[in-house]
Amino acid sequence: MKTTEWFPDDSAPVRDGLYETRVAGGLTWSAWKDGLWHFASTDAKEAVERAESGQTSFWQVREWRGLKEPARALPIPEVRDELLVSLYYAAQGDITRFRIRARQILAEEAAR
């Protein structure tokens, strides 16, 4: 996995997604979503799960870096519902955005 150089803490990513971040405590993973950094963790999976729950970080200043090349294509979701599959493609491979919206849709359907 080739990464970009580190970006300064006064800049922000252009795209929502998972980024490697550098703070006083060391290297962590953080999701950038809707203009905010979300919960940071040394475990990328945990960082994504916390972002999905909406938990933002109180510390919004951090250096960060991303991938130099697009990540490998994500697998087609194991969902037969045409709406969710369409949503997946609309998210353009942003699995965090897809999961958040898919859970919202499924919760709305279950409430009906």
Secondary structure as UniProt FT lines:
FT   TURN            9..10
FT   STRAND          17..23
FT   TURN            24..25
FT   STRAND          26..33
FT   TURN            34..35
FT   STRAND          36..38
FT   HELIX           44..52
FT   TURN            53..54
FT   STRAND          63..65
FT   HELIX           82..90
FT   TURN            91..93
FT   HELIX           95..111
//
